Each structure stands twice: as structure tokens, then as C-alpha cells.
Amino acid sequence: RGTVTSVFIRGSESDQVLVLIDGVESNLTTTGGFNFAHLTTENIERIEILRGSGGTLYGSQAIGGVIHIITKAGKGNPEASFSAEGGNGRTHRQVLGLRGGTERLGYSFSAARLETAGFQRTNDDYQNIATSGRLDLRVTESALLRGIFHFRKTDLGIFNNNNFRADGAGDPNARLNDTEYIFKFDWDQKLLPGWDYRLSASQYKLHEKFSDDPDTFETTRRRNRFRPKIVTTELQTNYRWLDWSTTTFGVEYKKRQATTDTIRRDQRNLAYYLQEQLRFFENRLLLVGGVRLDDHQAFGTEWSPAASAAYLIPETGTKFKLGYAQGFKVPSLNELFGSFGGNPNLGPETSWELNGGLEQKILERFTLGITYFHREVEDLILFPAPNFEARNVGKVRVDGIELFGDIYLGHGLSLRPSYTFLENDTSSGRLVRRPRHRGNILLDYQQGRLHLNLNAHVVGQRDDFGVVSGADIKEAGYVKVDLASSYLLPWKAPGVKRLSLFGKIENLFNKKYEEADGFLARPLNFLIGIRGVFGKD
């Protein structure tokens, strides 16, 4: 737990996926990517995923897609919740929550602690303390003030820090400490029945400290500090004309900043975007078009147009969809000014993407879908030998097919399979860690008080590079199975709304595999716990 975890959407690089937490950009200004390892699920309402370029509304970083994580809003009678769980590896987790609301005020807060000793023989422990909160205050009938905060503090032992050693000896004392802050304020107001606007200001800040004291294999002491920061202000307005037109216009100012042992830099960007949604023939036909202009301090202006169409045939449950988008990504501050291969003469990466698909409902019990996508990225930033200096020399072409199903089998049992076929070609070979075949099978059973969930992840063979040799290698495919369950107890007591037992097993069959060379995945990990919700019905 806690080691770097990245997401590649439709074969993109991890730093080409924009991650938003309540609308706040959370990609690191140093590396450009987002580490999902520290993200926990308490107080999350939902996660929205946009597959494919989202450059019109979101700008740089969104070549591959957008992942938006949204905090729960408070509503209803006040209620408190508490859960505690424990399992092997001396793993334990506690979560405390408070949520409720009135017509004028909604509130939602959570605090959680996760700790584990890990599964390696030394220096594999991990601690995660997280708090979050959201307040929604209705100032008038037409105006809403919203405040959101997130705080997270983690401490991680990096057993794999010595992976470059041929003997595979673990590092006994390498540590990584992160402290993360997110703040956001929104003002939403409706000016007319069809006209509203939102004014927002936010800040993302991370303090990261790496330390590695001398040991048997290393005689020098290492200390590194990284402090990425993003400040954003945005004005967005929407105008709705009857039931068939929605016009969105926005202005966004963003300042990205990084302070490390070798970098003290910032970049500013001012963006304007316009999007139009049109609905015709009783909402059967939806047309969306938009364009974004980014005026970057260092890289000048970039235009990002996009267009999409969807046509629904309600009589047959058929939906056709087609989309086109262009995008770009500015270099990260590490790529520009980092001590390893930094090149201040880099330019942005540019892309275009085309996708089309079909969804079909059958007898209200089955939904099947297929999507084809094609993306080309030019001026991809690589670190070619022999000097490993960052350069805009790469070109990537990606073609893929996504299949999904949502099948209700009856008696509380449902099946949701998905599969992605990915073919890629670059100027220097294939992309690493992008399997040609990847799939997922989710079997869900819910009947009465019992809920069971069985999830199988299937990952095919993929290209990688040896962490010791640096040579091109093939990583073997694997199948990982997870099992989760919960049972709502029939026990009733004053002030207790719900009491349930739950358990989960990750890597049910104790499969040994590596997602990246030199990083062995966790063995079977089980957790068993109890959750209570308290308040008035």
C-alpha cells in the first residue's frame, strides 16, 4: 500500500490523465501525474470518468481523459457513522463520519486512519490519516455558497528503493512522507430562470519529503523535498434556451508552481472556453460542440476544438455516438527544469482523437456496448539515450476497442463484464505497461440483507523494461480475483439506524504477479469489520 499507482486511459500516459478532486486539479506540477495510492473512499459520493480527450472544458493534462472524484453532500436528518476493520499484515482502519442538512445548510465530514505493517520482510509499513469536509449554505433562494477541504498525511516505507540492485535486497530505511491540502470555495447563483453562473477559487498543495539514511548498501545520506502547488480561479456561466439549447462559457486562471531542491518555478495560464449543447426531436438527437483557447505564459496560445453527437432510438433501446477532439499537454516542471534530463526548450504535446460506438438495451435486462477509438499524439516528450535529455521526439498512434455489458440475471444477481483491446505504435516501439488485452468481470449478488461482490481482473502480457538491466522485457499476464461482502444485521436499538458486518479479500487466490518489473504485488489481504450508522430515522 502507498506505492505509486497510476492510471492509463485508452493507452495514454499517466500524466495525460487529468485528475480532479471536487473540481480541483490534483496532478503534480513536478511529474505531471497523480498518485492514486493514497486515495481512500470514505466520504466519496461518486467518481466520474471521461474516456478520451476532454481538452475543451479541461485544457492541458486531459489528452487521455478525466477522472473526477466528488465528495458527498450533506442532506437529511443528522447521522453519524463509524466503522472499524482489521486483517492480516497487521492492517487496521477506522472511519468516522458526520452528515446531515436542512433547507439552508448541508454538511458532510469524515476522518479516517489506515495503518499496515505491510507484507515485505522490512520497511514496508504504511500510515494514512485523512479528513475531508463539505458545507453547502443556501444564502438566498437563488444563491449557494459551498466550501470544501481535504487533508491527508501519509508515511511510507519504501522497501523497493533498492530495486536497481541485482541481489534484490530491500532498503531498510528509505521513507516517503506526504502532506496534502485541498481547499475550494464556490459561489453558485441563478440570475434568471435559464441563466446561472459559478465563481470558484481553489488551491492544491503537497509537501513531500524523501529520506534515505546510510545503511549496508549506501554510504551517503539523501534528503529531498518537493512542494507542488496549483492555484485556480474560474468563472463559468450557463444559459438555457427552452429545452433544446444550453450554452456554456468560462474563463479560468491557473498558476502551477513547484519548489524542490533544484527547481523554483511557476507557470501561468489563462483560458477561455465555449460549449454549445443542442437537443432535437424530443431529445433523440444530442449535438455538442466547443472550443477552448489557452494562453500559456511560456508556450503561447493553443486551440482545443471538440465535437460529439449521440442519437437515441427509444423504441429499440439503441444509442449511436460519435466524437472528435483535439488536445495538448504542456511539459511538467521536472521535464523542463529537473536535474535529470530537464530541457527548458521543450514544447507541448499535441493530440487528436476520433471515437464512435453503439449501445443496445435488450428486454430491459441487458445493456451491451462497443466503442472504437483512435488517437494520435505528436511531439511526445521522451528521454532518449545517450544523454537522456527530455525531447519532443515521440509520436504515438493508438487504436482500441472497448466492450461492456450490464446483465441482470434475476434473483438479485447481475453480471458486468468489460474488455479492452489496445494496439499502439510509437516511434521507438510499443508503449510499456499497456497490455493488448485487458478485461474485468464483476458478479454482484444482493438479496435481502446480504450483498456479495466477486471481481476478476484479467491483464494480458505487456511490454516493460527491466528495473535492473534496463533491457526490454515481457511482463506475464495475470488474473486477480477480489471478493467483498456485507450483511445488514436485523438488530434494532434506539438511535441505531443500521448496523452491518463486512469483509473483503484482495487477491483471493494469492496470485504472485508484478504490475511493473521489480514491484511484486501484495499477496492475499483480508479485512473484516463492523459499520454502524447512528441517528433518527
ROTI-846576 format. One record per residue (C-alpha): residue in one letter; x, y, z. Coordinates in Angstrom, 2 decimals. Last residue first. Layout:
// residues N
   rest         X         Y         Z
      A         X         Y         Z
...
***
This chain:
// residues 537
   rest         X         Y         Z
      D    -34.95      7.74     11.01
      K    -33.04      9.31     13.90
      G    -29.29      8.96     14.26
      F    -26.50      6.39     14.22
      V    -24.92      4.43     11.36
      G    -22.74      1.48     12.34
      R    -20.06     -0.44     10.47
      I    -18.26     -3.63     11.50
      G    -15.09     -5.10     10.09
      I    -13.15     -7.90      8.45
      L    -10.13     -7.32      6.19
      F     -8.24     -9.81      4.06
      N     -5.03     -9.46      2.04
      L     -3.80    -12.28     -0.19
      P     -0.37    -11.32     -1.50
      R      0.53     -7.73     -2.42
      A      2.02     -7.14     -5.84
      L      5.73     -7.61     -6.52
      F      7.39     -4.46     -7.81
      G     10.59     -5.38     -9.63
      D      9.10     -5.17    -13.10
      A      5.76     -3.37    -13.12
      E      2.31     -4.86    -12.43
      E      4.09     -7.86    -10.95
      Y      2.43    -11.16    -10.17
      K      2.00    -13.80     -7.47
      K     -1.64    -14.86     -7.12
      N     -2.87    -15.39     -3.56
      F     -6.16    -16.92     -4.73
      L     -8.33    -14.16     -3.23
      N     -6.08    -11.32     -4.34
      E     -7.98     -8.83     -2.18
      I    -10.37    -10.28      0.38
      K    -13.20     -8.23      1.77
      G    -15.40     -8.24      4.84
      F    -18.49     -6.55      6.15
      L    -20.77     -6.65      9.18
      S    -23.66     -4.21      9.40
      L    -25.51     -1.98     11.84
      R    -28.11      0.48     10.62
      K    -30.23      3.25     12.12
      V    -29.07      2.99     15.74
      G    -30.50      5.77     17.95
      P    -32.73      3.39     19.90
      A    -31.82     -0.23     19.13
      K    -32.53     -2.70     16.33
      W    -30.66     -5.91     15.39
      P    -31.53     -7.28     11.97
      L    -27.86     -7.07     10.95
      L    -27.11     -5.86      7.43
      Y    -24.59     -8.26      5.89
      S    -21.67     -7.21      3.72
      S    -19.44     -8.96      1.21
      A    -16.31     -8.43     -0.88
      L    -14.22    -10.80     -3.00
      D    -11.27     -9.91     -5.21
      V     -9.77    -12.02     -8.02
      K     -6.52    -11.24     -9.86
      V     -5.75    -12.88    -13.21
      Y     -2.26    -12.43    -14.64
      G     -0.27    -11.68    -17.76
      A      3.49    -12.07    -17.86
      E      5.71     -9.00    -18.24
      K      7.80     -9.02    -21.41
      I     11.25     -7.40    -21.35
      D     13.17     -4.53    -22.94
      A     16.53     -4.03    -21.23
      G     17.16     -1.63    -18.33
      S     19.13     -4.41    -16.63
      V     18.00     -3.84    -13.04
      V     14.45     -2.44    -13.43
      G     13.96     -4.46    -16.60
      F     11.79     -2.61    -19.11
      D      8.14     -3.37    -19.85
      D      5.98     -4.74    -22.65
      R      2.67     -6.41    -21.84
      Q      1.09     -9.85    -21.43
      G     -2.60     -9.77    -20.64
      V     -4.48     -8.44    -17.62
      V     -7.67    -10.07    -16.28
      H     -9.31     -8.55    -13.20
      A    -11.97    -10.74    -11.56
      N    -14.49     -9.16     -9.17
      L    -16.86    -11.03     -6.87
      N    -19.39     -8.97     -4.87
      L    -21.80    -10.24     -2.26
      H    -24.62     -8.33     -0.51
      L    -26.85     -9.92      2.12
      R    -29.70     -8.17      3.94
      G    -32.39     -9.08      1.42
      Q    -30.78    -10.33     -1.75
      Q    -27.88     -8.66     -3.47
      Y    -25.49    -10.58     -5.71
      D    -22.85     -8.94     -7.94
      L    -20.53    -10.61    -10.42
      L    -17.95     -8.25    -11.93
      I    -15.79     -9.47    -14.79
      N    -12.89     -7.28    -15.94
      G    -10.76     -7.26    -19.03
      R     -7.41     -6.29    -20.52
      H     -5.83     -7.42    -23.78
      R     -3.07     -5.59    -25.67
      P     -1.47     -4.78    -22.34
      R     -0.10     -1.25    -21.85
      R      2.80     -1.47    -19.36
      V      5.33     -0.05    -21.83
      L      4.28      1.65    -25.05
      R      5.47     -0.19    -28.15
      G      8.50      0.72    -30.23
      S     10.55      3.90    -30.58
      S      8.43      6.00    -32.98
      T      5.34      4.58    -31.37
      D      2.67      2.02    -32.25
      N     -0.28      1.02    -30.14
      E     -2.99     -1.63    -30.25
      L     -5.43     -1.92    -27.37
      F     -8.30     -4.37    -26.91
      T    -10.43     -3.50    -23.89
      Y    -12.94     -5.80    -22.19
      S    -15.83     -5.33    -19.77
      P    -18.18     -7.72    -17.94
      R    -20.99     -6.64    -15.61
      L    -23.09     -9.53    -14.27
      S    -26.14     -9.22    -12.03
      L    -27.77    -11.48     -9.42
      G    -30.64    -10.32     -7.20
      H    -32.94    -13.22     -8.22
      G    -32.55    -12.34    -11.90
      L    -29.66    -12.42    -14.37
      Y    -29.38     -8.67    -14.85
      I    -26.72     -8.01    -17.48
      D    -24.64     -4.88    -17.86
      G    -22.15     -5.38    -20.66
      F    -19.02     -3.68    -21.92
      L    -16.74     -3.73    -24.93
      E    -13.95     -1.26    -25.68
      I    -11.98     -1.36    -28.95
      G     -8.63      0.29    -29.46
      D     -6.26      2.12    -31.75
      V     -3.30      4.17    -30.51
      R     -0.72      6.05    -32.55
      V      2.18      7.63    -30.72
      K      4.89     10.01    -31.87
      G      7.98     10.83    -29.83
      V     10.72     13.35    -30.45
      N      9.85     16.30    -28.24
      R     12.99     15.98    -26.09
      A     13.91     15.36    -22.44
      E     17.65     14.71    -22.02
      F     18.61     11.07    -21.58
      N     22.24     11.70    -22.67
      P     22.62      8.51    -24.74
      A     19.79      7.77    -24.97
      P     16.27      9.19    -25.39
      F     14.23     10.84    -22.61
      L     10.79     11.22    -24.22
      I      8.22     14.00    -24.57
      L      5.60     13.24    -27.21
      D      5.81     15.79    -30.02
      E      2.78     14.20    -31.69
      V     -0.07     12.18    -30.23
      E     -2.52     10.23    -32.38
      R     -5.72      8.69    -31.06
      H     -8.21      6.19    -32.50
      F    -11.23      4.88    -30.62
      Y    -13.84      2.16    -31.21
      T    -16.69      1.73    -28.75
      I    -18.98     -1.26    -28.11
      G    -21.94     -1.57    -25.76
      L    -24.35     -4.13    -24.32
      T    -27.22     -3.48    -21.94
      F    -29.35     -6.38    -20.78
      R    -32.41     -6.60    -18.56
      E    -34.75     -4.00    -20.08
      L    -35.60     -6.56    -22.81
      I    -32.38     -5.73    -24.69
      K    -30.67     -2.38    -24.44
      Q    -28.08     -1.54    -27.10
      E    -25.13      0.86    -27.02
      L    -23.10      1.76    -30.12
      G    -19.79      3.48    -30.61
      G    -17.56      6.06    -32.21
      N    -14.24      7.64    -31.38
      L    -11.81     10.07    -33.01
      E     -8.83     11.63    -31.26
      W     -6.33     14.41    -31.88
      S     -3.16     15.16    -29.97
      T     -0.49     17.73    -29.15
      E      2.49     17.57    -26.76
      P      3.77     20.97    -25.66
      G      7.24     22.35    -26.47
      L     10.57     21.69    -24.80
      N     13.38     24.28    -24.77
      P     13.75     24.28    -20.96
      N     15.16     20.72    -21.07
      G     15.41     18.70    -17.85
      G     17.22     15.37    -18.23
      F     17.64     14.55    -14.55
      S     18.13     17.80    -12.58
      G     14.59     18.87    -13.46
      F     13.93     22.14    -15.31
      L     11.59     21.45    -18.22
      E     10.69     17.80    -17.76
      N     10.51     18.30    -13.99
      L      8.28     21.36    -14.47
      S      5.86     19.24    -16.48
      P      5.65     19.83    -20.21
      V      2.42     21.35    -21.55
      K     -0.28     18.95    -22.71
      F     -2.47     19.34    -25.78
      G     -5.88     18.28    -27.02
      Q     -8.06     17.80    -30.07
      A    -11.44     16.15    -30.04
      Y    -13.81     14.12    -32.22
      G    -16.89     12.18    -31.16
      L    -19.55      9.75    -32.36
      K    -22.42      8.06    -30.55
      F    -25.28      5.71    -31.51
      K    -27.90      4.61    -28.99
      T    -30.40      1.77    -29.39
      G    -33.21      0.92    -26.96
      T    -35.41     -0.25    -29.86
      E    -38.33      2.16    -29.48
      P    -36.13      4.70    -27.67
      I    -33.88      5.31    -30.71
      L    -31.16      7.59    -29.34
      Y    -28.70      9.60    -31.42
      A    -25.46     10.98    -30.00
      A    -23.13     13.58    -31.45
      S    -19.74     14.96    -30.50
      A    -17.50     17.93    -31.26
      A    -14.19     19.22    -29.90
      P    -11.85     22.16    -30.50
      S     -8.66     22.78    -28.49
      W     -6.78     25.95    -29.54
      E     -3.33     26.64    -28.08
      T     -1.82     30.06    -27.41
      G      1.68     30.85    -26.17
      F      4.03     28.27    -24.68
      A      5.65     30.04    -21.71
      Q      2.86     32.11    -20.13
      H      0.11     29.98    -21.63
      D     -2.92     31.45    -23.38
      D     -5.34     28.54    -23.65
      L     -8.24     28.84    -26.07
      R    -11.03     26.28    -25.81
      V    -13.62     25.22    -28.39
      G    -16.97     23.52    -28.21
      G    -19.56     21.40    -29.91
      V    -22.25     19.10    -28.56
      L    -25.14     17.62    -30.54
      L    -27.83     15.46    -28.94
      L    -30.51     13.78    -31.08
      R    -33.39     11.84    -29.52
      N    -34.09     14.61    -27.03
      E    -37.66     15.11    -28.25
      F    -36.54     15.52    -31.87
      F    -33.65     17.88    -31.13
      R    -31.18     18.68    -28.34
      L    -28.34     21.18    -28.75
      Q    -25.37     21.61    -26.41
      E    -22.96     24.52    -27.03
      Q    -19.52     24.93    -25.46
      L    -17.24     27.96    -25.10
      Y    -13.87     28.10    -23.36
      Y    -11.42     30.79    -22.31
      A     -8.06     30.05    -20.67
      L     -5.37     32.00    -18.82
      N     -2.23     30.04    -17.89
      R      0.60     30.78    -15.50
      Q      3.75     28.77    -14.85
      D      5.91     28.63    -11.72
      R      9.49     27.76    -10.91
      R     11.83     27.02     -8.04
      I     13.53     23.79     -9.06
      T     16.70     22.03     -7.78
      D     15.92     21.02     -4.18
      T     12.22     21.31     -4.97
      T      9.63     24.09     -5.25
      A      6.96     23.71     -7.91
      Q      4.21     26.08     -9.06
      R      1.21     25.93    -11.35
      K     -0.91     29.08    -11.64
      K     -4.34     28.79    -13.22
      Y     -6.83     31.35    -14.50
      E    -10.08     30.09    -15.99
      V    -12.76     31.88    -18.02
      G    -15.98     30.10    -18.93
      F    -18.88     29.97    -21.37
      T    -21.61     27.33    -21.51
      T    -24.62     27.47    -23.84
      T    -27.50     25.05    -23.34
      S    -30.13     24.62    -26.07
      W    -33.16     22.37    -26.62
      D    -35.44     22.63    -23.61
      L    -36.17     26.37    -23.62
      W    -32.92     28.36    -24.03
      R    -30.51     27.51    -21.24
      Y    -27.62     29.86    -20.43
      N    -24.69     28.60    -18.40
      T    -21.91     30.68    -16.83
      Q    -18.46     29.70    -15.61
      L    -15.93     31.85    -13.74
      E    -12.74     30.20    -12.57
      T     -9.88     30.75    -10.14
      T     -7.08     28.23     -9.72
      V     -3.96     27.88     -7.56
      I     -1.78     24.79     -8.03
      K      1.13     23.83     -5.76
      P      4.00     21.34     -5.92
      R      6.35     21.17     -2.93
      F      9.05     18.51     -3.26
      R     11.79     17.86     -0.68
      N     14.78     15.56     -0.99
      R     17.16     14.17      1.65
      R     19.79     11.51      0.96
      R     22.54     10.30      3.27
      T     25.51      8.61      1.67
      T     27.08      5.24      2.45
      E     24.55      3.00      0.77
      F     24.49     -0.82      0.79
      T     24.81     -1.57      4.49
      D     22.92      1.56      5.52
      P     23.17      5.34      5.23
      D     19.88      7.22      5.71
      D     17.24      7.60      3.00
      S     14.74     10.45      3.18
      F     12.00     11.68      0.84
      K      9.77     14.59      1.84
      E      6.59     15.64      0.07
      H      4.57     18.78      0.84
      L      1.53     18.96     -1.44
      K     -0.76     21.89     -2.22
      Y     -3.98     22.22     -4.22
      Q     -5.77     25.57     -4.10
      S     -9.23     26.65     -5.17
      A    -11.36     29.63     -6.18
      S    -14.82     29.37     -7.75
      L    -17.44     31.61     -9.36
      R    -20.50     29.83    -10.77
      Y    -23.14     31.28    -13.07
      D    -26.81     30.85    -13.86
      W    -29.26     31.72    -16.65
      G    -32.46     29.91    -17.61
      P    -34.79     31.01    -14.80
      L    -32.77     34.24    -14.41
      L    -29.76     35.19    -12.27
      K    -29.20     31.78    -10.68
      Q    -26.21     31.84     -8.36
      D    -23.43     29.46     -7.43
      W    -20.48     30.69     -5.32
      D    -17.82     28.02     -4.90
      F    -14.91     27.78     -2.45
      K    -12.15     25.18     -2.62
      F     -9.31     23.95     -0.42
      I     -7.06     20.93     -0.92
      Y     -4.08     20.07      1.31
      E     -1.65     17.13      1.09
      T      1.11     16.07      3.48
      D      3.37     13.33      2.14
      N      6.19     11.41      3.84
      L      8.43      8.97      1.93
      R     10.94      6.76      3.73
      A     14.06      4.76      2.82
      N     15.25      2.86      5.92
      P     15.78     -0.86      5.36
      D     16.06     -0.86      1.53
      G     15.25     -4.35      0.33
      A     17.90     -6.59     -1.20
      G     17.07     -7.66     -4.75
      D     20.56     -9.12     -5.37
      A     20.81     -7.30     -8.74
      R     20.36     -3.91     -7.09
      F     18.21     -1.40     -9.01
      N     15.26     -2.39     -6.84
      N     16.92     -0.74     -3.85
      N     14.01      1.66     -3.19
      N     11.63     -1.31     -3.23
      F     11.22     -1.42      0.58
      I      9.99      2.17      0.54
      G      8.45      2.70      3.99
      L      5.51      5.07      3.72
      D      4.11      7.88      5.86
      T      0.92      9.63      4.80
      K     -0.92     12.82      5.76
      R     -4.15     13.86      4.02
      F     -6.30     16.96      4.27
      H     -9.32     17.75      2.12
      F    -11.49     20.86      2.19
      I    -14.72     22.00      0.59
      G    -16.78     25.21      0.89
      R    -20.02     25.95     -0.95
      L    -22.06     29.16     -1.10
      L    -25.45     28.88     -2.84
      A    -27.56     31.67     -4.35
      S    -31.09     31.66     -5.86
      E    -33.34     31.18     -2.82
      T    -30.80     33.10     -0.74
      V    -27.65     32.20      1.21
      R    -28.06     28.46      0.72
      L    -25.01     27.15      2.57
      D    -23.36     23.94      1.37
      L    -20.51     22.74      3.61
      R    -18.11     19.93      2.66
      G    -15.47     18.14      4.70
      S    -12.46     15.90      4.43
      T    -10.00     14.18      6.74
      A     -7.27     11.65      6.01
      I     -4.59      9.85      8.03
      N     -2.61      7.22      6.09
      Q      0.10      5.02      7.57
      Y      2.26      2.46      5.73
      D      4.78     -0.21      6.68
      D      7.03     -1.95      4.15
      N     10.41     -1.30      5.79
      T     11.37     -4.96      6.33
      R     10.34     -8.51      5.49
      Q      7.73     -7.46      2.96
      F      4.00     -7.83      3.60
      G      2.97     -4.49      5.04
      A      2.86     -3.32      8.67
      T     -0.46     -1.63      7.99
      E     -2.24      1.54      9.06
      L     -5.32      3.37      7.85
      R     -6.92      6.29      9.70
      A    -10.09      8.07      8.70
      A    -11.94     11.33      9.33
      S    -15.18     12.40      7.65
      F    -17.38     15.46      7.35
      S    -20.60     16.32      5.47
      Y    -22.75     19.40      5.95
      G    -25.85     20.85      4.31
      L    -27.35     24.20      5.30
      R    -30.43     26.20      4.30
      E    -33.16     23.58      3.71
      T    -31.60     21.42      6.40
      G    -28.67     19.04      6.37
      G    -26.90     15.93      7.55
      R    -23.60     14.08      7.68
      L    -20.98     13.05     10.22
      G    -18.36     10.36      9.58
      L    -15.72      8.38     11.47
      V    -13.54      5.76      9.76
      Q    -11.12      3.27     11.33
      R     -8.64      1.03      9.51
      H     -6.41     -1.88     10.52
      T     -3.69     -3.92      8.83
      R     -1.37     -6.02     10.95
      G     -0.35     -7.77      7.71
      N     -3.58     -9.71      8.06
      G     -6.89     -8.06      8.87
      G     -8.72     -5.29     10.65
      E    -11.85     -3.19     10.36
      A    -13.58     -0.39     12.22
      S    -16.55      1.67     11.09
      F    -18.33      4.70     12.48
      S    -21.26      6.72     11.24
      A    -23.07      9.80     12.47
      E    -26.45     10.99     11.25
      P    -28.23     14.32     11.10
      N    -31.59     14.17      9.29
      G    -31.49     14.81      5.56
      K    -28.70     16.23      3.43
      G    -24.93     16.68      3.39
      A    -23.14     16.47      0.04
      K    -20.70     13.63     -0.56
      T    -17.34     14.47     -2.13
      I    -16.76     14.15     -5.89
      I    -13.79     12.49     -7.61
      H    -13.40     13.49    -11.29
      I    -11.21     11.38    -13.58
      V    -10.53     12.99    -16.97
      G     -9.26     11.51    -20.21
      G     -6.26     10.67    -22.37
      I     -5.35     14.15    -23.62
      A     -6.66     15.83    -20.44
      Q     -3.38     17.21    -18.99
      S     -3.89     20.65    -20.61
      G     -7.40     22.05    -21.04
      Y    -10.45     20.97    -19.01
      L    -13.57     22.15    -20.83
      T    -12.40     21.83    -24.44
      G     -9.48     19.46    -23.70
      G    -11.52     16.50    -22.55
      S     -9.74     13.90    -24.67
      G    -10.94     10.34    -24.32
      R    -12.68      8.45    -21.56
      L    -14.41     10.77    -19.11
      I    -14.67      9.10    -15.72
      E    -16.95     10.28    -12.91
      I    -16.33      9.04     -9.38
      R    -19.19      9.20     -6.88
      E    -20.22     10.39     -3.42
      I    -16.83      9.97     -1.75
      N    -16.92     10.48      2.05
      E    -14.64      7.50      2.71
      T    -13.02      6.07     -0.43
      T     -9.28      6.43      0.14
      L     -6.72      7.96     -2.24
      H     -3.12      7.44     -1.11
      A     -2.13      5.03     -3.89
      F     -3.84      7.06     -6.63
      N     -0.67      9.00     -7.42
      F     -1.41     11.69    -10.00
      G      0.84     12.55    -12.94
      G      2.51     15.73    -14.23
      T      5.87     14.87    -12.67
      T      6.62     18.18    -10.91
      T      3.28     20.01    -11.20
      L      1.60     17.02     -9.58
      N     -1.91     16.32    -10.84
      S     -4.59     17.39     -8.34
      E     -6.72     19.81    -10.36
      V     -9.61     20.92     -8.15
      G    -13.13     20.18     -9.44
      D    -14.19     18.29     -6.33
      I    -10.99     16.26     -6.64
      L     -9.92     16.44    -10.29
      V     -7.49     14.08    -12.02
      L     -6.37     14.87    -15.58
      V     -4.96     11.91    -17.49
      Q     -2.06     12.73    -19.84
      D      0.44     12.34    -16.96
      S     -0.43      8.62    -16.80
      E      0.49      8.22    -20.47
      S     -2.43      7.32    -22.70
      G     -3.33      3.77    -23.74
      R     -7.08      4.26    -23.58
      I     -6.89      5.61    -20.02
      F     -3.63      4.80    -18.19
      V     -3.98      5.07    -14.41
      S     -1.06      5.25    -11.98
      T     -0.28      3.82     -8.55
      V      2.96      4.79     -6.76
      T      3.50      2.78     -3.59
      G      1.13      3.54     -0.69
      R      0.00      0.00      0.00
***
